Amino acid sequence: MYYDGDGSYLEALPDKLKNSKLPKGITWFEDHVHFDTLREASEWVLSDSYNKIGHDYNGYISTDPKLVHALVYELVRHRRYEGKVRVWEYRLNGKHYLFLWIEK
């Protein structure tokens, strides 16, 4: 687990992300599940991740693009936050990470 100076963290991600384009001060929720369909991903997001973003965490990390797609859709659809929903993609050692946060 990596903690930076302002208390935010990236769980189980390499130190190469320390100096990346990610904003500082984000507390990330890292989701390790994968689904076969967008419908399954959407149901998971609505029952878990959607309720944590903005309360317990203000950022989201996943390697499943279906989860990030479903979360972006729900955040924009419900207009839960003022600000832009941002997604950043990062490939490291053959693994594809997607980072989502709300830019205020």
Biopython code that builds the backbone (N, CA, C, O; Angstrom):
import numpy as np
from Bio.PDB.StructureBuilder import StructureBuilder

atoms = [
    (1, "MET", "N", (0.855, -1.177, 0.000)),
    (1, "MET", "CA", (0.000, 0.000, 0.000)),
    (1, "MET", "C", (0.896, 1.233, 0.000)),
    (1, "MET", "O", (1.903, 1.276, 0.707)),
    (2, "TYR", "N", (0.535, 2.212, -0.776)),
    (2, "TYR", "CA", (1.336, 3.426, -0.914)),
    (2, "TYR", "C", (0.554, 4.615, -0.377)),
    (2, "TYR", "O", (-0.571, 4.872, -0.805)),
    (3, "TYR", "N", (1.153, 5.335, 0.559)),
    (3, "TYR", "CA", (0.556, 6.568, 1.067)),
    (3, "TYR", "C", (1.419, 7.728, 0.611)),
    (3, "TYR", "O", (2.641, 7.689, 0.752)),
    (4, "ASP", "N", (0.786, 8.769, 0.059)),
    (4, "ASP", "CA", (1.596, 9.935, -0.287)),
    (4, "ASP", "C", (1.464, 10.977, 0.814)),
    (4, "ASP", "O", (0.756, 10.754, 1.796)),
    (5, "GLY", "N", (2.128, 12.096, 0.663)),
    (5, "GLY", "CA", (2.213, 13.095, 1.714)),
    (5, "GLY", "C", (0.892, 13.668, 2.175)),
    (5, "GLY", "O", (0.789, 14.106, 3.321)),
    (6, "ASP", "N", (-0.127, 13.681, 1.325)),
    (6, "ASP", "CA", (-1.392, 14.287, 1.732)),
    (6, "ASP", "C", (-2.407, 13.257, 2.211)),
    (6, "ASP", "O", (-3.575, 13.596, 2.402)),
    (7, "GLY", "N", (-1.992, 12.014, 2.408)),
    (7, "GLY", "CA", (-2.871, 11.021, 2.997)),
    (7, "GLY", "C", (-3.656, 10.183, 2.006)),
    (7, "GLY", "O", (-4.327, 9.235, 2.415)),
    (8, "SER", "N", (-3.599, 10.497, 0.716)),
    (8, "SER", "CA", (-4.304, 9.654, -0.241)),
    (8, "SER", "C", (-3.465, 8.411, -0.515)),
    (8, "SER", "O", (-2.272, 8.380, -0.213)),
    (9, "TYR", "N", (-4.082, 7.406, -1.078)),
    (9, "TYR", "CA", (-3.321, 6.185, -1.301)),
    (9, "TYR", "C", (-3.716, 5.479, -2.590)),
    (9, "TYR", "O", (-4.815, 5.657, -3.115)),
    (10, "LEU", "N", (-2.802, 4.690, -3.069)),
    (10, "LEU", "CA", (-3.038, 3.788, -4.188)),
    (10, "LEU", "C", (-2.679, 2.401, -3.679)),
    (10, "LEU", "O", (-1.516, 2.120, -3.387)),
    (11, "GLU", "N", (-3.658, 1.555, -3.576)),
    (11, "GLU", "CA", (-3.443, 0.236, -3.011)),
    (11, "GLU", "C", (-2.857, -0.706, -4.057)),
    (11, "GLU", "O", (-3.403, -0.828, -5.153)),
    (12, "ALA", "N", (-1.780, -1.356, -3.739)),
    (12, "ALA", "CA", (-1.196, -2.414, -4.559)),
    (12, "ALA", "C", (-0.782, -1.955, -5.954)),
    (12, "ALA", "O", (-0.680, -2.783, -6.859)),
    (13, "LEU", "N", (-0.544, -0.682, -6.150)),
    (13, "LEU", "CA", (-0.089, -0.191, -7.445)),
    (13, "LEU", "C", (1.376, 0.206, -7.348)),
    (13, "LEU", "O", (1.834, 0.642, -6.292)),
    (14, "PRO", "N", (2.106, 0.060, -8.436)),
    (14, "PRO", "CA", (3.548, 0.341, -8.416)),
    (14, "PRO", "C", (3.874, 1.803, -8.127)),
    (14, "PRO", "O", (3.057, 2.697, -8.346)),
    (15, "ASP", "N", (5.081, 2.017, -7.634)),
    (15, "ASP", "CA", (5.541, 3.366, -7.308)),
    (15, "ASP", "C", (5.656, 4.263, -8.532)),
    (15, "ASP", "O", (5.762, 5.480, -8.381)),
    (16, "LYS", "N", (5.637, 3.704, -9.740)),
    (16, "LYS", "CA", (5.718, 4.522, -10.952)),
    (16, "LYS", "C", (4.549, 5.494, -11.054)),
    (16, "LYS", "O", (4.634, 6.484, -11.782)),
    (17, "LEU", "N", (3.474, 5.231, -10.346)),
    (17, "LEU", "CA", (2.305, 6.109, -10.414)),
    (17, "LEU", "C", (2.440, 7.333, -9.513)),
    (17, "LEU", "O", (1.602, 8.233, -9.576)),
    (18, "LYS", "N", (3.466, 7.387, -8.686)),
    (18, "LYS", "CA", (3.652, 8.527, -7.784)),
    (18, "LYS", "C", (3.702, 9.849, -8.538)),
    (18, "LYS", "O", (3.101, 10.832, -8.104)),
    (19, "ASN", "N", (4.404, 9.883, -9.649)),
    (19, "ASN", "CA", (4.588, 11.121, -10.405)),
    (19, "ASN", "C", (3.725, 11.151, -11.662)),
    (19, "ASN", "O", (4.104, 11.772, -12.655)),
    (20, "SER", "N", (2.600, 10.509, -11.634)),
    (20, "SER", "CA", (1.735, 10.425, -12.806)),
    (20, "SER", "C", (0.843, 11.661, -12.914)),
    (20, "SER", "O", (0.990, 12.620, -12.157)),
    (21, "LYS", "N", (-0.079, 11.615, -13.868)),
    (21, "LYS", "CA", (-1.006, 12.719, -14.111)),
    (21, "LYS", "C", (-2.194, 12.709, -13.155)),
    (21, "LYS", "O", (-3.090, 13.543, -13.276)),
    (22, "LEU", "N", (-2.209, 11.792, -12.226)),
    (22, "LEU", "CA", (-3.335, 11.706, -11.299)),
    (22, "LEU", "C", (-3.337, 12.892, -10.341)),
    (22, "LEU", "O", (-2.274, 13.359, -9.931)),
    (23, "PRO", "N", (-4.514, 13.378, -9.983)),
    (23, "PRO", "CA", (-4.581, 14.494, -9.039)),
    (23, "PRO", "C", (-4.160, 14.050, -7.640)),
    (23, "PRO", "O", (-4.302, 12.882, -7.278)),
    (24, "LYS", "N", (-3.653, 14.977, -6.879)),
    (24, "LYS", "CA", (-3.250, 14.692, -5.502)),
    (24, "LYS", "C", (-4.455, 14.868, -4.580)),
    (24, "LYS", "O", (-5.413, 15.561, -4.925)),
    (25, "GLY", "N", (-4.403, 14.246, -3.425)),
    (25, "GLY", "CA", (-5.457, 14.401, -2.434)),
    (25, "GLY", "C", (-6.683, 13.537, -2.671)),
    (25, "GLY", "O", (-7.743, 13.815, -2.111)),
    (26, "ILE", "N", (-6.566, 12.507, -3.480)),
    (26, "ILE", "CA", (-7.692, 11.623, -3.764)),
    (26, "ILE", "C", (-7.538, 10.359, -2.920)),
    (26, "ILE", "O", (-6.448, 9.793, -2.836)),
    (27, "THR", "N", (-8.619, 9.925, -2.303)),
    (27, "THR", "CA", (-8.656, 8.650, -1.615)),
    (27, "THR", "C", (-9.309, 7.662, -2.570)),
    (27, "THR", "O", (-10.487, 7.802, -2.900)),
    (28, "TRP", "N", (-8.566, 6.683, -3.008)),
    (28, "TRP", "CA", (-9.004, 5.784, -4.074)),
    (28, "TRP", "C", (-9.665, 4.530, -3.532)),
    (28, "TRP", "O", (-9.199, 3.941, -2.556)),
    (29, "PHE", "N", (-10.753, 4.127, -4.171)),
    (29, "PHE", "CA", (-11.390, 2.834, -3.934)),
    (29, "PHE", "C", (-10.969, 1.931, -5.083)),
    (29, "PHE", "O", (-11.265, 2.222, -6.242)),
    (30, "GLU", "N", (-10.288, 0.845, -4.773)),
    (30, "GLU", "CA", (-9.792, -0.055, -5.811)),
    (30, "GLU", "C", (-10.679, -1.293, -5.875)),
    (30, "GLU", "O", (-10.819, -2.017, -4.889)),
    (31, "ASP", "N", (-11.276, -1.530, -7.036)),
    (31, "ASP", "CA", (-12.191, -2.648, -7.249)),
    (31, "ASP", "C", (-11.474, -3.729, -8.045)),
    (31, "ASP", "O", (-10.945, -3.456, -9.122)),
    (32, "HIS", "N", (-11.452, -4.954, -7.527)),
    (32, "HIS", "CA", (-10.714, -6.045, -8.166)),
    (32, "HIS", "C", (-11.612, -7.058, -8.862)),
    (32, "HIS", "O", (-11.129, -8.112, -9.278)),
    (33, "VAL", "N", (-12.886, -6.775, -9.001)),
    (33, "VAL", "CA", (-13.797, -7.729, -9.633)),
    (33, "VAL", "C", (-13.875, -7.483, -11.135)),
    (33, "VAL", "O", (-13.591, -6.383, -11.608)),
    (34, "HIS", "N", (-14.260, -8.509, -11.877)),
    (34, "HIS", "CA", (-14.438, -8.425, -13.332)),
    (34, "HIS", "C", (-15.741, -9.117, -13.694)),
    (34, "HIS", "O", (-16.122, -10.110, -13.074)),
    (35, "PHE", "N", (-16.417, -8.591, -14.696)),
    (35, "PHE", "CA", (-17.691, -9.152, -15.120)),
    (35, "PHE", "C", (-17.690, -9.416, -16.613)),
    (35, "PHE", "O", (-16.933, -8.809, -17.370)),
    (36, "ASP", "N", (-18.558, -10.339, -17.023)),
    (36, "ASP", "CA", (-18.670, -10.699, -18.436)),
    (36, "ASP", "C", (-19.545, -9.731, -19.213)),
    (36, "ASP", "O", (-19.336, -9.529, -20.410)),
    (37, "THR", "N", (-20.526, -9.128, -18.547)),
    (37, "THR", "CA", (-21.463, -8.254, -19.259)),
    (37, "THR", "C", (-21.549, -6.888, -18.590)),
    (37, "THR", "O", (-21.243, -6.730, -17.408)),
    (38, "LEU", "N", (-21.971, -5.918, -19.374)),
    (38, "LEU", "CA", (-22.169, -4.569, -18.848)),
    (38, "LEU", "C", (-23.305, -4.538, -17.830)),
    (38, "LEU", "O", (-23.260, -3.766, -16.872)),
    (39, "ARG", "N", (-24.312, -5.366, -18.033)),
    (39, "ARG", "CA", (-25.429, -5.412, -17.083)),
    (39, "ARG", "C", (-24.958, -5.869, -15.698)),
    (39, "ARG", "O", (-25.336, -5.277, -14.687)),
    (40, "GLU", "N", (-24.142, -6.909, -15.653)),
    (40, "GLU", "CA", (-23.599, -7.372, -14.375)),
    (40, "GLU", "C", (-22.754, -6.278, -13.723)),
    (40, "GLU", "O", (-22.848, -6.041, -12.519)),
    (41, "ALA", "N", (-21.937, -5.625, -14.524)),
    (41, "ALA", "CA", (-21.089, -4.549, -14.005)),
    (41, "ALA", "C", (-21.937, -3.411, -13.464)),
    (41, "ALA", "O", (-21.626, -2.851, -12.413)),
    (42, "SER", "N", (-22.998, -3.066, -14.168)),
    (42, "SER", "CA", (-23.879, -1.987, -13.735)),
    (42, "SER", "C", (-24.564, -2.326, -12.414)),
    (42, "SER", "O", (-24.670, -1.474, -11.532)),
    (43, "GLU", "N", (-25.025, -3.556, -12.274)),
    (43, "GLU", "CA", (-25.654, -3.977, -11.015)),
    (43, "GLU", "C", (-24.661, -3.911, -9.861)),
    (43, "GLU", "O", (-25.013, -3.489, -8.760)),
    (44, "TRP", "N", (-23.422, -4.327, -10.110)),
    (44, "TRP", "CA", (-22.396, -4.281, -9.076)),
    (44, "TRP", "C", (-22.102, -2.836, -8.665)),
    (44, "TRP", "O", (-22.019, -2.521, -7.478)),
    (45, "VAL", "N", (-21.948, -1.972, -9.658)),
    (45, "VAL", "CA", (-21.641, -0.562, -9.395)),
    (45, "VAL", "C", (-22.744, 0.073, -8.559)),
    (45, "VAL", "O", (-22.460, 0.785, -7.597)),
    (46, "LEU", "N", (-24.000, -0.178, -8.918)),
    (46, "LEU", "CA", (-25.115, 0.431, -8.181)),
    (46, "LEU", "C", (-25.240, -0.113, -6.762)),
    (46, "LEU", "O", (-25.730, 0.589, -5.878)),
    (47, "SER", "N", (-24.810, -1.340, -6.531)),
    (47, "SER", "CA", (-24.937, -1.909, -5.192)),
    (47, "SER", "C", (-23.717, -1.648, -4.318)),
    (47, "SER", "O", (-23.775, -1.848, -3.105)),
    (48, "ASP", "N", (-22.614, -1.205, -4.913)),
    (48, "ASP", "CA", (-21.391, -1.067, -4.123)),
    (48, "ASP", "C", (-20.656, 0.245, -4.391)),
    (48, "ASP", "O", (-20.719, 1.162, -3.571)),
    (49, "SER", "N", (-19.979, 0.347, -5.495)),
    (49, "SER", "CA", (-19.070, 1.463, -5.779)),
    (49, "SER", "C", (-19.766, 2.814, -5.821)),
    (49, "SER", "O", (-19.245, 3.792, -5.284)),
    (50, "TYR", "N", (-20.934, 2.884, -6.450)),
    (50, "TYR", "CA", (-21.648, 4.151, -6.601)),
    (50, "TYR", "C", (-21.925, 4.795, -5.244)),
    (50, "TYR", "O", (-21.858, 6.017, -5.106)),
    (51, "ASN", "N", (-22.231, 3.981, -4.255)),
    (51, "ASN", "CA", (-22.543, 4.501, -2.923)),
    (51, "ASN", "C", (-21.304, 4.911, -2.135)),
    (51, "ASN", "O", (-21.412, 5.681, -1.180)),
    (52, "LYS", "N", (-20.144, 4.417, -2.513)),
    (52, "LYS", "CA", (-18.910, 4.750, -1.796)),
    (52, "LYS", "C", (-18.242, 6.013, -2.330)),
    (52, "LYS", "O", (-17.583, 6.733, -1.579)),
    (53, "ILE", "N", (-18.410, 6.286, -3.632)),
    (53, "ILE", "CA", (-17.771, 7.455, -4.234)),
    (53, "ILE", "C", (-18.464, 8.712, -3.727)),
    (53, "ILE", "O", (-19.680, 8.859, -3.843)),
    (54, "GLY", "N", (-17.678, 9.606, -3.169)),
    (54, "GLY", "CA", (-18.215, 10.844, -2.620)),
    (54, "GLY", "C", (-18.459, 10.785, -1.123)),
    (54, "GLY", "O", (-18.672, 11.815, -0.483)),
    (55, "HIS", "N", (-18.428, 9.591, -0.566)),
    (55, "HIS", "CA", (-18.626, 9.440, 0.877)),
    (55, "HIS", "C", (-17.348, 8.904, 1.524)),
    (55, "HIS", "O", (-16.655, 9.626, 2.241)),
    (56, "ASP", "N", (-17.050, 7.648, 1.268)),
    (56, "ASP", "CA", (-15.846, 7.030, 1.829)),
    (56, "ASP", "C", (-14.607, 7.311, 0.980)),
    (56, "ASP", "O", (-13.496, 7.401, 1.502)),
    (57, "TYR", "N", (-14.807, 7.450, -0.323)),
    (57, "TYR", "CA", (-13.715, 7.651, -1.276)),
    (57, "TYR", "C", (-14.112, 8.734, -2.270)),
    (57, "TYR", "O", (-15.300, 8.989, -2.470)),
    (58, "ASN", "N", (-13.125, 9.371, -2.891)),
    (58, "ASN", "CA", (-13.439, 10.342, -3.942)),
    (58, "ASN", "C", (-12.770, 9.990, -5.266)),
    (58, "ASN", "O", (-12.696, 10.821, -6.171)),
    (59, "GLY", "N", (-12.283, 8.757, -5.376)),
    (59, "GLY", "CA", (-11.731, 8.257, -6.621)),
    (59, "GLY", "C", (-11.946, 6.763, -6.721)),
    (59, "GLY", "O", (-12.203, 6.098, -5.718)),
    (60, "TYR", "N", (-11.843, 6.233, -7.926)),
    (60, "TYR", "CA", (-12.149, 4.825, -8.182)),
    (60, "TYR", "C", (-11.115, 4.256, -9.146)),
    (60, "TYR", "O", (-10.765, 4.898, -10.136)),
    (61, "ILE", "N", (-10.625, 3.049, -8.856)),
    (61, "ILE", "CA", (-9.657, 2.365, -9.710)),
    (61, "ILE", "C", (-10.198, 0.981, -10.048)),
    (61, "ILE", "O", (-10.681, 0.260, -9.175)),
    (62, "SER", "N", (-10.111, 0.623, -11.318)),
    (62, "SER", "CA", (-10.517, -0.712, -11.739)),
    (62, "SER", "C", (-9.703, -1.121, -12.959)),
    (62, "SER", "O", (-9.163, -0.278, -13.676)),
    (63, "THR", "N", (-9.626, -2.420, -13.180)),
    (63, "THR", "CA", (-9.028, -2.927, -14.405)),
    (63, "THR", "C", (-10.106, -3.440, -15.357)),
    (63, "THR", "O", (-9.789, -3.922, -16.445)),
    (64, "ASP", "N", (-11.370, -3.343, -14.961)),
    (64, "ASP", "CA", (-12.489, -3.756, -15.812)),
    (64, "ASP", "C", (-13.159, -2.516, -16.397)),
    (64, "ASP", "O", (-13.799, -1.767, -15.659)),
    (65, "PRO", "N", (-13.032, -2.279, -17.699)),
    (65, "PRO", "CA", (-13.625, -1.082, -18.304)),
    (65, "PRO", "C", (-15.149, -1.037, -18.190)),
    (65, "PRO", "O", (-15.738, 0.044, -18.217)),
    (66, "LYS", "N", (-15.786, -2.191, -18.063)),
    (66, "LYS", "CA", (-17.246, -2.210, -17.920)),
    (66, "LYS", "C", (-17.673, -1.563, -16.605)),
    (66, "LYS", "O", (-18.691, -0.872, -16.556)),
    (67, "LEU", "N", (-16.908, -1.782, -15.549)),
    (67, "LEU", "CA", (-17.226, -1.167, -14.259)),
    (67, "LEU", "C", (-17.087, 0.353, -14.322)),
    (67, "LEU", "O", (-17.946, 1.081, -13.825)),
    (68, "VAL", "N", (-16.018, 0.819, -14.927)),
    (68, "VAL", "CA", (-15.800, 2.266, -15.033)),
    (68, "VAL", "C", (-16.869, 2.895, -15.922)),
    (68, "VAL", "O", (-17.386, 3.965, -15.602)),
    (69, "HIS", "N", (-17.203, 2.246, -17.027)),
    (69, "HIS", "CA", (-18.260, 2.745, -17.911)),
    (69, "HIS", "C", (-19.583, 2.869, -17.152)),
    (69, "HIS", "O", (-20.261, 3.893, -17.242)),
    (70, "ALA", "N", (-19.945, 1.835, -16.412)),
    (70, "ALA", "CA", (-21.202, 1.853, -15.661)),
    (70, "ALA", "C", (-21.191, 2.944, -14.594)),
    (70, "ALA", "O", (-22.205, 3.612, -14.386)),
    (71, "LEU", "N", (-20.071, 3.132, -13.924)),
    (71, "LEU", "CA", (-19.984, 4.154, -12.884)),
    (71, "LEU", "C", (-20.064, 5.555, -13.477)),
    (71, "LEU", "O", (-20.751, 6.415, -12.924)),
    (72, "VAL", "N", (-19.380, 5.802, -14.585)),
    (72, "VAL", "CA", (-19.474, 7.105, -15.254)),
    (72, "VAL", "C", (-20.917, 7.373, -15.652)),
    (72, "VAL", "O", (-21.433, 8.468, -15.428)),
    (73, "TYR", "N", (-21.563, 6.386, -16.235)),
    (73, "TYR", "CA", (-22.954, 6.544, -16.669)),
    (73, "TYR", "C", (-23.854, 6.928, -15.496)),
    (73, "TYR", "O", (-24.650, 7.860, -15.607)),
    (74, "GLU", "N", (-23.736, 6.228, -14.388)),
    (74, "GLU", "CA", (-24.596, 6.508, -13.231)),
    (74, "GLU", "C", (-24.288, 7.872, -12.618)),
    (74, "GLU", "O", (-25.211, 8.591, -12.235)),
    (75, "LEU", "N", (-23.030, 8.239, -12.519)),
    (75, "LEU", "CA", (-22.678, 9.546, -11.949)),
    (75, "LEU", "C", (-23.210, 10.687, -12.806)),
    (75, "LEU", "O", (-23.723, 11.674, -12.277)),
    (76, "VAL", "N", (-23.092, 10.559, -14.120)),
    (76, "VAL", "CA", (-23.567, 11.606, -15.026)),
    (76, "VAL", "C", (-25.090, 11.613, -15.081)),
    (76, "VAL", "O", (-25.709, 12.677, -15.094)),
    (77, "ARG", "N", (-25.682, 10.449, -15.114)),
    (77, "ARG", "CA", (-27.144, 10.339, -15.205)),
    (77, "ARG", "C", (-27.838, 10.962, -14.003)),
    (77, "ARG", "O", (-28.832, 11.672, -14.156)),
    (78, "HIS", "N", (-27.329, 10.705, -12.829)),
    (78, "HIS", "CA", (-27.960, 11.211, -11.610)),
    (78, "HIS", "C", (-27.468, 12.596, -11.215)),
    (78, "HIS", "O", (-27.992, 13.200, -10.279)),
    (79, "ARG", "N", (-26.464, 13.100, -11.923)),
    (79, "ARG", "CA", (-25.882, 14.416, -11.615)),
    (79, "ARG", "C", (-25.631, 14.561, -10.115)),
    (79, "ARG", "O", (-25.996, 15.558, -9.491)),
    (80, "ARG", "N", (-25.016, 13.563, -9.581)),
    (80, "ARG", "CA", (-24.800, 13.485, -8.141)),
    (80, "ARG", "C", (-23.816, 14.541, -7.639)),
    (80, "ARG", "O", (-23.903, 14.986, -6.494)),
    (81, "TYR", "N", (-22.890, 14.934, -8.492)),
    (81, "TYR", "CA", (-21.877, 15.909, -8.088)),
    (81, "TYR", "C", (-21.772, 17.007, -9.121)),
    (81, "TYR", "O", (-22.003, 16.786, -10.309)),
    (82, "GLU", "N", (-21.423, 18.195, -8.656)),
    (82, "GLU", "CA", (-21.083, 19.260, -9.593)),
    (82, "GLU", "C", (-19.609, 19.096, -9.923)),
    (82, "GLU", "O", (-18.795, 18.830, -9.039)),
    (83, "GLY", "N", (-19.277, 19.249, -11.155)),
    (83, "GLY", "CA", (-17.905, 19.062, -11.597)),
    (83, "GLY", "C", (-17.846, 18.033, -12.697)),
    (83, "GLY", "O", (-18.844, 17.386, -13.017)),
    (84, "LYS", "N", (-16.673, 17.886, -13.273)),
    (84, "LYS", "CA", (-16.488, 16.969, -14.393)),
    (84, "LYS", "C", (-16.047, 15.602, -13.889)),
    (84, "LYS", "O", (-15.230, 15.492, -12.975)),
    (85, "VAL", "N", (-16.598, 14.575, -14.498)),
    (85, "VAL", "CA", (-16.157, 13.215, -14.220)),
    (85, "VAL", "C", (-14.960, 12.953, -15.125)),
    (85, "VAL", "O", (-15.067, 13.055, -16.347)),
    (86, "ARG", "N", (-13.841, 12.621, -14.538)),
    (86, "ARG", "CA", (-12.602, 12.397, -15.289)),
    (86, "ARG", "C", (-12.213, 10.923, -15.219)),
    (86, "ARG", "O", (-12.372, 10.268, -14.189)),
    (87, "VAL", "N", (-11.706, 10.422, -16.330)),
    (87, "VAL", "CA", (-11.191, 9.054, -16.385)),
    (87, "VAL", "C", (-9.813, 9.103, -17.027)),
    (87, "VAL", "O", (-9.618, 9.754, -18.054)),
    (88, "TRP", "N", (-8.875, 8.420, -16.425)),
    (88, "TRP", "CA", (-7.516, 8.349, -16.945)),
    (88, "TRP", "C", (-7.137, 6.879, -17.074)),
    (88, "TRP", "O", (-7.376, 6.086, -16.164)),
    (89, "GLU", "N", (-6.549, 6.524, -18.204)),
    (89, "GLU", "CA", (-6.129, 5.150, -18.458)),
    (89, "GLU", "C", (-4.617, 5.049, -18.320)),
    (89, "GLU", "O", (-3.879, 5.948, -18.723)),
    (90, "TYR", "N", (-4.173, 3.947, -17.749)),
    (90, "TYR", "CA", (-2.744, 3.744, -17.559)),
    (90, "TYR", "C", (-2.420, 2.272, -17.769)),
    (90, "TYR", "O", (-3.062, 1.403, -17.178)),
    (91, "ARG", "N", (-1.438, 1.991, -18.597)),
    (91, "ARG", "CA", (-1.008, 0.616, -18.832)),
    (91, "ARG", "C", (0.377, 0.438, -18.223)),
    (91, "ARG", "O", (1.296, 1.217, -18.478)),
    (92, "LEU", "N", (0.500, -0.608, -17.411)),
    (92, "LEU", "CA", (1.769, -0.886, -16.752)),
    (92, "LEU", "C", (1.966, -2.393, -16.671)),
    (92, "LEU", "O", (1.115, -3.116, -16.153)),
    (93, "ASN", "N", (3.083, -2.852, -17.184)),
    (93, "ASN", "CA", (3.430, -4.278, -17.156)),
    (93, "ASN", "C", (2.308, -5.150, -17.708)),
    (93, "ASN", "O", (2.012, -6.212, -17.160)),
    (94, "GLY", "N", (1.689, -4.700, -18.790)),
    (94, "GLY", "CA", (0.641, -5.474, -19.434)),
    (94, "GLY", "C", (-0.719, -5.392, -18.778)),
    (94, "GLY", "O", (-1.665, -6.031, -19.238)),
    (95, "LYS", "N", (-0.839, -4.621, -17.716)),
    (95, "LYS", "CA", (-2.121, -4.481, -17.025)),
    (95, "LYS", "C", (-2.677, -3.089, -17.299)),
    (95, "LYS", "O", (-1.943, -2.101, -17.277)),
    (96, "HIS", "N", (-3.965, -3.023, -17.554)),
    (96, "HIS", "CA", (-4.642, -1.783, -17.931)),
    (96, "HIS", "C", (-5.451, -1.274, -16.735)),
    (96, "HIS", "O", (-6.405, -1.927, -16.312)),
    (97, "TYR", "N", (-5.076, -0.115, -16.190)),
    (97, "TYR", "CA", (-5.777, 0.483, -15.055)),
    (97, "TYR", "C", (-6.626, 1.649, -15.542)),
    (97, "TYR", "O", (-6.206, 2.405, -16.418)),
    (98, "LEU", "N", (-7.813, 1.793, -14.978)),
    (98, "LEU", "CA", (-8.679, 2.934, -15.254)),
    (98, "LEU", "C", (-8.937, 3.656, -13.935)),
    (98, "LEU", "O", (-9.331, 3.040, -12.945)),
    (99, "PHE", "N", (-8.711, 4.957, -13.934)),
    (99, "PHE", "CA", (-8.886, 5.793, -12.751)),
    (99, "PHE", "C", (-10.022, 6.768, -13.012)),
    (99, "PHE", "O", (-10.046, 7.416, -14.058)),
    (100, "LEU", "N", (-10.951, 6.882, -12.095)),
    (100, "LEU", "CA", (-12.075, 7.800, -12.224)),
    (100, "LEU", "C", (-12.101, 8.705, -11.001)),
    (100, "LEU", "O", (-11.901, 8.240, -9.878)),
    (101, "TRP", "N", (-12.346, 9.997, -11.213)),
    (101, "TRP", "CA", (-12.510, 10.933, -10.107)),
    (101, "TRP", "C", (-13.382, 12.085, -10.570)),
    (101, "TRP", "O", (-13.581, 12.292, -11.767)),
    (102, "ILE", "N", (-13.901, 12.831, -9.605)),
    (102, "ILE", "CA", (-14.724, 14.002, -9.888)),
    (102, "ILE", "C", (-13.842, 15.232, -9.745)),
    (102, "ILE", "O", (-13.270, 15.469, -8.681)),
    (103, "GLU", "N", (-13.730, 16.009, -10.802)),
    (103, "GLU", "CA", (-12.939, 17.240, -10.769)),
    (103, "GLU", "C", (-13.857, 18.386, -10.371)),
    (103, "GLU", "O", (-14.845, 18.669, -11.049)),
    (104, "LYS", "N", (-13.527, 19.032, -9.281)),
    (104, "LYS", "CA", (-14.387, 20.123, -8.787)),
    (104, "LYS", "C", (-13.839, 21.463, -9.143)),
    (104, "LYS", "O", (-14.437, 22.485, -8.805)),
]
sb = StructureBuilder()
sb.init_structure("model")
sb.init_model(0)
sb.init_chain("A")
sb.init_seg("    ")
for serial, (resi, resn, name, xyz) in enumerate(atoms, 1):
    if name == "N":
        sb.init_residue(resn, " ", resi, " ")
    sb.init_atom(name, np.array(xyz, "f"), 0.0, 1.0, " ", f" {name:<3s}", serial, name[0])
structure = sb.get_structure()
